[in-house]
């Protein structure tokens, strides 16, 4: 890495460390310092909504804890964790990060392989599925994806599979259901989820296919009429795991257990995510 690029990387990592240290020290600057302990989660920004909601719910149950979120994109999140692990500044029980929650489970697998997160601590806390939505005002709506295929009058708003993950997943779903050919002349293609819903609400389409959370954000104007069958569209899983240098393993265990409680599942369902139930992939270490 050449000089300027190396310096930018070092500056960025130092900035991240400063943020994390500030999170760790924040309770001591508070007038209620004696009452709170930070729990820092390094996460992908796409999961901001459910993680903030879970954090608030956990704080309500544990007034002695303040959940603090540090957001970074997948690749940068990996670099941040790696830089922290390799900095020589931390050891077991002294790190500034408690949990890691990337958007894709693949990153957790890579971090586990490097032993940057503790194997056996991964917990699934939410899932994302494709859903079929219609305008709230539509009375005669299809009740399933099969019903959509049978009704040749319905136009379908979808995202462009060439530019978005939503579009790619939608295209794969329609092919898996054997509906791609039947719908090809009825598709109204938009650039992204926002565009798909705009096309639906502006009358360019009768129904739309989006991710569950996108639909719930517009719940006053659209309603979900069907969820993609699991056998045709395996839900995207969202997991978190304990960072190796986590400063309070017991607190991490408490949060990992909390995210799979009925209360936490109600929180994520209310935001349009699926609740995984007992979605653990290992045993939390003590």
N, C-alpha and C positions, 0 to 999 in steps of 0.2 A: 504494500500500500504506500503510495507516494505521500510526501510531506503534508500538503494541504488536506488531502483526503483523510490521512491518519489523524490530523489535528481535529477535523470536524467530527470524526467518530469519537475521539477522546472527549471532546467538549460535550457531545450529546450524551455519552455515558455518564459523565460527571453531572450533567443536568438531571439525569434520571436519578442518580444516587442522591442528589440534593433533595429532590422531591420526596424520595422514599424516607430519607432521614427526617425531613420535615414532618412526614406523616407519623413517624415513630415518636417524635418529640412533641407533637401537637398537644397531647393531653397535659403536658407539663406547663404549657403556656396558657392553658385554660383556667378560669377561676374555679372550675370543678375538676381540677387535675386529679384529685384523690379518688374520683369516682369512675374514671374511664381508662380503658386500655385500648390501643389501636389494634385492628385486624386488617392488614393490608392485602388486597387482592390485585395482582397484576393480570389485566384482562384485555381482550380485544374490544374496540369501541362499538362493534356491531351488537355486543351483548350488554351495552350500558343499561338499557331499560330493565331487563329482568334482574340483573345483578344489583342495581340500585334498590329495586323493590324488595329483593331478598335481604339485602343489607338492612333496610328499614325494619323489616319484620323481625330480623334477628335482634336488632337493637331494642325493639319493643319488649322482647322476651329477656334480653340481657342488658339492662340499663348501664352496666359497668363497662360495656364495650362500645367502641365506635368503629364501624366498618368504613374503610377508606379505599377507594378504587384508583388504580393507576392504569391508564389506557394506552395501548400501543398496538400497531398492526402486527400481524402474525410474524413476519420475518424480523421486524425490529424488536418484537417481544422476545423472540428467541435470542437475538443478539444481546439484549439487555440482561437476560438471565445468565447467558454464557459469560458475559463480561463480569457480572457480579461474582459468579462462581469461581472465575479464574483470576480475580483481582488480588487474592491473598488477604483481603481485609476481614473476611468473615470465616466463622467455623460453626459447627453444629450448635444450634440454639442461639446464634447471635445475629442472624441475617435480618434484613429489613422487610422481607416479603414473607407472608404467611402462606398464601395460596396462589396458584396460577390457573387462569381460566381463559384459554384461547378460544377462538371461534370454532376451530376444527380439531377433532380429537387426534388427528394425525400428528399435530405438533406436540401434544402431550406424550404420544408414543415416542417421538424422537427425544424429548426431554427425559423420559424414563430411561431410554437406552443410554443416555449420557449420565444418568443418575443425578440429574439436576432437579427432578421431582422424585419423591419417594415411591418406588414401585409398590403397588397394592393399595395406594391411598386414593386412586381415581374414583370419583363419584359422578354419575350422570345426574344433572339437576333439571334439565329441560330438553325437549325435542322440538323440531320444527317440521311441519308437514305442509304440503300443498292443499289448498282448499278451493272449492267452487263457490263463488259469491255472486249475488244478484243485487240490484238496487232494492233498497228497503221497500220501495213503493210497488215492486213487481209482485202481483198476486199469484199468477200461475207460473211457478218456478220449477225447474227440474229438481228432483229430490236426490239425484245421484249422477255420477259420470255416465252410467249406462243410459239414463234417461236423456242426458244431453246428446249423446250420440244418436238416439232414436228420433229426436226432434230436429228435422232438417231446417227449420225456420230460424233457429237460434244462432246468432253470431257470437263468436267467442273472442274476448280480448286476452292476449297473451304477451309475454315479454319476448324480445328478440333473443333467440338461442345463441346468436353469434357474439353477443356483447355482455350478457348477464348470466349469473348462476341461476337466477329464477327462470330465465328463458331456457337454459340447458335442462334444468330439472323438469320443466313443463314438457319440453319436447320428448324427453325420455319417458315421462309418464304416459303421454298419449300413444307413444309407440308400444309401451308395455301393455297398455289396455287394448291395443289393436284399433285405436280410434284415429290415428294420424291421417290415414287416407280419407276417411269419412269426413274429417273436419277441415281438410286442407284448403277448401274453397270458402270456408266460413270463418277463417281466422283473421282477426284484426290485430296486427303486430305493433306493439309500442316499445319504447326504448328501455323502460324499467318499470318497477312496481308502481311508482307514482303515475307514470304514463298509462299503464294498464287500467288503473282505477279511474283516471280522468276520462279515458275512452268509454269506460262503462257508464260513468255518471253523466257524460255528455251525449249519450245515446248512440255512439258509434258501434256499441256491442250490447248484447242482451245479458251475457254472463261473462265472468272473468275468472282466471286462475291465478292465484297469488299465494304467498306464504301466509300462514295463519296470523302472525303478528301484524302484517300489513293490513289484513282485513279488519282486525280488532281496532286498529287506530282510526278506522273510518266507520266504526260500528253504528254511528248515528245515521249514516247514509247507505250503508250496504249491510247485508246479512249473509252469513255462511249457511249454505244449504247442503253441503257435503264435504267430507274430508277424503282425500285420496286413499284408496285401499292400501294397507301396509304391504301386501304382496306385490303391488305394482310400483309403490313409491316408498321405499324404506325411509323412515324419518331421519333427519339429520340430528345427531345427538350432540349435546353441549355438556361438557364435563369440566371438572376442576380437580386439582390434586395438590398435595402438600409440597411446598418448596423444601429442598433438602436442608437448608440452613434456617428454616422456620424458627422464630424466636420463642414460640409458645405452642408446642405440639398439642397439648391438651385443648387449648382454645380452637386450634384448627380442627381437631376431631369433633368438637362440639358443633362447629359450623358445618362440617361435612355431613354430620348426622342430621342437622337441622334441615338442610336443603332437600332431604328426602322424606320429611314429615308431611302429614296431610295438610298442615297449615301452609307450608312452603309450596306444595303442589297446587293449592288453591290460588296462590299468588301468581305462579307462572301461567296457570290456565286462564286466569283473568286477563292476561296480556296476549293470549292467542297461542301460547306454546303448549306442547303436550307435556304431561307429567309422567316421568318414567317409572314411578313406583319405586320398588327396591332395585334401582339400577346400578348397584355397586359392581365393580369389576375386580374387587379384591378386598382384603381386610385392612382396616385402618391400623397403622402401626402405633404402638405405645413405646 
